[in-house]
Amino acid sequence: MTDTPTRTGGHGRTPRGLILLVVAALTLGACGDSTKRVLGLQRTAPDEFAVAPRAPLSQPPDFRLRPPRPGAEDLTTVSAREQARQAVFRGDDEERAARGNTGPATQPAPREGVARSTTGESAFLSRAGALETDPLIRSQIDRESSVLVEENQNFIRELLGLKQDPIDEEVDAASESRRLRENQALGVPPSEGETPTISRTRNGLFDIL
């Protein structure tokens, strides 16, 4: 007698996909927060208490010097940064003073409230020629600017065909009245003779610029 295999109905078999889904859910549940964050399964909101607020910008009531505050640091007090600079570059300053202040960087004494330049900054300014200023630089700039303005005006006149500015002629009223009376007394027509005029040079349009 032959045994016939018994088949189990659809209700008695567990789907393989459902098993895999349960295993994946358990695996993800056992993972740490870092793995969830990498996979995008967990989102971290910003901590509002860890954000430092910024003060809003506001215009001061006036631009006058503020009165001194009681207990505030004196402006003439040497700061810790200046003390450190003097401690580090004291040898360079003493050597420069021994040479009569003829070192590679010579600069005037700093004004009150202006920080003193370091040795490196002074050397850089000396190499760049910033310490050798011409006292007549403004006059030189004015001369160069006037030459450029004159060249530009001549170029514009040539471009527009204005070689010379037009000249206005104005009739001399007193001389013309006297001429007409003389012609009338002599019986000469009014058109006889030259009309007296006053010549004036009119400023061109580009002379105003």
C-alpha positions in Angstrom: 0.0 0.0 0.0 1.5 3.3 -1.1 1.6 6.3 1.4 0.2 9.5 0.0 1.9 12.7 1.2 -0.3 14.9 3.2 -0.4 18.6 2.1 -0.9 21.3 4.6 -3.5 23.9 3.7 -2.6 27.6 3.2 -3.7 28.5 6.7 -1.2 26.2 8.4 1.9 27.6 6.6 3.7 30.8 8.0 4.7 33.2 5.2 8.5 33.6 4.9 8.1 37.4 4.2 6.3 37.9 7.5 9.1 36.1 9.4 11.8 38.3 7.7 9.8 41.4 8.6 9.6 40.4 12.3 13.3 39.7 12.4 14.1 43.0 10.8 11.9 44.9 13.3 13.6 43.1 16.2 17.0 43.8 14.8 16.3 47.5 14.3 14.8 47.7 17.8 18.0 46.3 19.3 20.2 48.8 17.4 21.4 51.9 19.2 20.4 55.5 18.5 23.4 56.1 16.2 22.3 53.4 13.8 18.8 54.7 13.7 20.1 58.2 13.1 22.3 57.0 10.2 19.4 55.1 8.6 17.2 58.2 9.0 14.8 56.5 11.4 15.4 59.0 14.2 15.4 62.8 14.0 17.0 65.0 16.7 15.4 68.3 17.3 17.6 71.2 18.2 17.9 72.1 21.8 16.4 75.6 22.3 18.3 76.0 25.5 21.7 75.5 23.8 21.2 78.3 21.3 22.8 81.6 22.4 20.6 84.5 21.5 22.2 87.6 19.9 21.4 91.1 21.1 19.6 93.1 18.4 21.6 95.9 16.7 20.6 99.3 17.9 21.8 102.8 17.2 23.3 104.7 20.2 21.3 107.7 21.4 24.3 110.0 20.6 27.8 109.8 19.4 29.4 111.8 22.1 32.1 110.3 24.4 30.7 108.3 27.2 31.4 109.4 30.7 33.8 107.3 32.7 32.3 104.5 34.7 33.2 104.1 38.4 35.3 101.0 38.9 36.2 100.6 35.2 39.7 99.9 34.0 41.9 102.9 33.4 42.7 103.6 29.8 46.3 104.3 30.7 46.8 100.9 32.2 49.0 98.6 30.1 47.0 95.6 29.0 48.1 92.0 29.4 48.6 91.8 25.6 50.9 94.8 25.6 52.9 93.4 28.6 53.3 90.1 26.7 54.5 91.9 23.6 57.0 93.9 25.7 58.3 90.7 27.3 58.8 89.0 24.0 60.2 91.8 21.9 62.1 93.6 24.7 65.4 92.6 23.2 64.5 94.1 19.8 63.4 97.3 21.3 66.5 97.7 23.4 68.7 96.9 20.4 67.0 99.4 18.3 67.3 102.1 21.0 71.0 101.3 21.3 71.5 101.9 17.6 69.8 105.3 17.8 66.5 104.0 16.5 67.9 103.4 13.1 66.5 99.9 12.7 64.7 98.6 9.7 61.4 100.1 10.7 61.2 103.7 11.9 57.8 105.1 12.8 56.5 108.1 14.7 55.4 107.8 18.3 51.9 106.4 18.5 49.0 108.7 19.4 47.1 108.3 22.6 44.6 105.5 22.4 46.2 103.9 19.3 47.9 100.5 19.6 51.6 100.4 19.0 52.7 98.5 15.9 54.7 95.3 16.4 58.1 94.7 14.9 56.7 92.6 12.1 54.1 95.2 11.2 56.7 98.0 11.3 59.0 96.0 9.0 56.2 95.3 6.6 55.2 99.0 6.4 58.8 100.0 5.9 59.3 97.6 3.0 56.0 98.8 1.5 57.1 102.4 1.7 54.1 103.4 3.9 56.4 105.3 6.3 57.9 107.5 3.6 55.0 109.7 2.7 55.3 112.9 0.6 54.0 116.0 2.4 53.1 117.5 -1.0 51.1 114.5 -2.2 47.8 116.5 -2.3 49.2 119.2 -4.5 50.6 116.6 -6.9 47.2 114.8 -7.1 45.5 118.1 -7.8 48.0 118.9 -10.7 47.5 115.4 -12.2 43.7 115.7 -11.9 43.6 119.1 -13.6 45.6 117.7 -16.5 43.3 114.8 -16.9 40.2 117.1 -16.8 41.7 119.3 -19.5 42.5 116.4 -21.7 39.0 115.0 -21.3 37.4 118.4 -22.2 39.6 118.7 -25.3 38.6 115.2 -26.4 34.9 115.8 -25.9 35.2 119.1 -27.9 36.9 117.3 -30.7 34.4 114.5 -30.6 31.5 116.9 -30.9 33.2 119.2 -33.4 33.4 122.1 -31.0 36.8 123.5 -31.7 36.1 126.8 -29.9 33.3 128.0 -27.7 30.8 130.2 -29.5 31.1 134.0 -28.8 28.0 136.0 -28.0 27.6 139.5 -29.4 25.5 142.0 -27.5 24.4 145.4 -29.0 25.7 148.4 -27.1 22.5 150.2 -26.4 24.1 153.6 -25.5 26.4 153.6 -28.6 23.6 152.4 -30.9 21.2 155.2 -29.7 23.9 157.8 -30.2 24.6 156.5 -33.7 20.9 156.6 -34.7 20.6 160.2 -33.5 23.6 161.2 -35.4 22.3 159.5 -38.6 19.0 161.2 -38.2 20.6 164.6 -37.7 22.8 164.1 -40.8 19.9 162.7 -42.9 21.6 159.3 -43.2 19.5 156.1 -43.3 19.5 154.2 -40.0 21.2 151.2 -41.7 24.2 153.3 -42.6 27.2 152.6 -40.4 28.3 149.7 -38.2 26.3 148.6 -35.2 28.3 148.8 -32.0 28.4 145.5 -30.1 29.9 144.1 -26.9 31.7 140.8 -27.4 31.6 138.3 -24.5 33.0 134.8 -24.4 30.3 132.4 -23.4 31.4 129.5 -21.2 30.9 126.2 -23.0 28.8 123.4 -21.6 31.8 121.4 -20.7 33.5 124.2 -18.8 30.9 123.8 -16.1 31.8 120.2 -15.6 
